């Protein structure tokens, strides 16, 4: 990692322009990816946001909503509404813990499990389409820089 102690900061009050800031550009890129993916999975009656939560529940089978909130940075109200929608669609089920009745555990239903593999190829296609003009080295560097 390069020594950045003597490197001037990238932004100053005088040169800051929101439309050119890294945070704004990353946010815009995320919005474009989500919009494109929403269009690609619309026929499956699921949104990108719902798929993301469904996938997390599948990875963390038996997890609580509060843990999902912490992992995703989502507030509890938004997460509750998202879980309600996923449950209404029959993709997840809520189950009271047998050791602590106050705790509700989340599980993906068979319908949800069947849906997940249908979405992944579309995600891969959208990401590959977005990265068409990137070399493999540029993709690796972008991931490395964002992951710092």
C-alpha positions in Angstrom: 0.0 0.0 0.0 1.5 3.4 -0.9 2.5 5.9 1.7 -0.3 8.6 1.7 0.9 10.7 4.7 2.2 13.5 2.5 -0.4 13.2 -0.3 -2.8 16.1 -0.4 -6.5 15.2 0.2 -8.5 14.6 -3.1 -11.1 17.2 -2.0 -11.1 20.7 -0.7 -14.0 23.0 0.0 -12.9 24.9 -3.1 -12.7 22.0 -5.6 -15.5 19.8 -4.3 -18.3 19.1 -6.8 -20.9 16.5 -5.7 -21.4 15.2 -9.3 -17.7 14.3 -9.5 -17.2 12.9 -6.0 -16.3 9.2 -5.5 -19.3 8.7 -3.2 -21.8 10.2 -5.7 -20.3 8.2 -8.6 -20.4 4.9 -6.7 -24.0 5.6 -5.7 -25.0 6.4 -9.3 -23.3 3.2 -10.5 -25.2 1.2 -7.9 -28.5 2.8 -8.9 -27.9 2.0 -12.6 -27.0 -1.6 -11.8 -30.1 -2.0 -9.6 -32.4 -0.4 -12.1 -31.0 -2.7 -14.9 -31.3 -5.8 -12.7 -34.8 -4.8 -11.6 -35.7 -4.7 -15.3 -34.1 -8.2 -15.9 -35.9 -9.9 -13.0 -39.2 -8.2 -13.2 -40.8 -11.2 -14.8 -39.9 -13.2 -11.6 -41.9 -10.8 -9.4 -39.0 -9.8 -7.3 -36.9 -6.7 -7.0 -33.1 -6.4 -6.6 -33.5 -5.3 -3.0 -35.8 -8.2 -2.2 -33.4 -10.6 -3.9 -30.5 -9.3 -1.9 -32.4 -9.9 1.4 -33.6 -13.3 0.2 -30.0 -14.3 -0.6 -28.8 -13.2 2.8 -31.5 -15.2 4.5 -30.5 -18.2 2.4 -26.9 -17.8 3.4 -27.7 -17.3 7.1 -30.5 -19.7 7.5 -32.3 -19.2 10.8 -31.0 -15.6 11.2 -32.9 -12.8 12.9 -34.1 -9.6 11.3 -32.0 -7.5 13.6 -28.8 -9.4 12.5 -29.8 -8.9 8.8 -30.2 -5.1 9.5 -26.7 -5.0 11.0 -25.2 -6.8 8.1 -27.0 -4.8 5.4 -27.0 -1.4 7.1 -30.8 -1.3 6.7 -33.1 0.2 9.3 -35.5 -2.1 11.2 -38.6 -0.5 9.7 -37.5 -1.0 6.1 -36.3 -4.5 6.9 -39.7 -5.4 8.4 -41.5 -4.1 5.4 -39.2 -6.1 3.1 -39.6 -9.3 5.1 -43.4 -8.8 5.0 -43.3 -8.6 1.2 -41.1 -11.6 0.9 -43.4 -13.6 3.3 -46.5 -12.5 1.3 -44.9 -13.8 -1.8 -44.2 -17.1 -0.1 -40.4 -16.8 -0.4 -39.6 -16.8 3.3 -41.2 -17.9 6.6 -40.8 -16.6 10.1 -40.5 -19.0 12.9 -40.4 -18.4 16.7 -37.2 -19.7 18.3 -37.8 -22.8 20.5 -35.3 -21.5 23.0 -36.5 -17.9 23.2 -40.1 -17.1 22.2 -39.2 -13.4 21.7 -36.8 -14.3 18.9 -38.1 -14.8 15.3 -35.9 -16.7 13.0 -36.0 -16.3 9.2 -36.0 -19.2 6.7 -36.2 -19.4 2.9 -39.1 -21.5 1.7 -38.9 -24.1 -1.1 -40.4 -21.5 -3.4 -37.7 -19.0 -2.4 -35.0 -21.7 -2.8 -36.2 -22.5 -6.3 -36.2 -18.8 -7.3 -32.6 -18.0 -6.2 -30.8 -20.0 -9.0 -33.0 -18.3 -11.6 -31.8 -14.9 -10.6 -28.0 -15.5 -10.4 -27.5 -15.9 -14.1 -29.3 -12.6 -14.7 -27.1 -10.9 -12.1 -24.0 -12.2 -13.8 -25.2 -11.0 -17.1 -26.0 -7.5 -15.9 -22.6 -7.2 -14.1 -20.7 -8.5 -17.2 -22.7 -6.1 -19.4 -21.7 -3.2 -17.1 -18.1 -4.2 -17.2 -17.9 -4.8 -20.9 -15.3 -2.1 -21.5 -13.1 -3.2 -18.5 -10.1 -5.5 -18.8 -9.8 -8.2 -16.2 -7.0 -6.2 -14.6 -9.2 -3.1 -14.4 -12.0 -5.2 -12.8 -9.5 -6.5 -10.2 -8.1 -3.1 -9.5 -11.6 -1.5 -9.1 -12.5 -4.2 -6.6 -9.3 -3.7 -4.8 -9.7 0.0 -4.6 -13.3 -0.1 -3.5 -12.5 -2.8 -0.9 -9.9 -0.7 0.9 
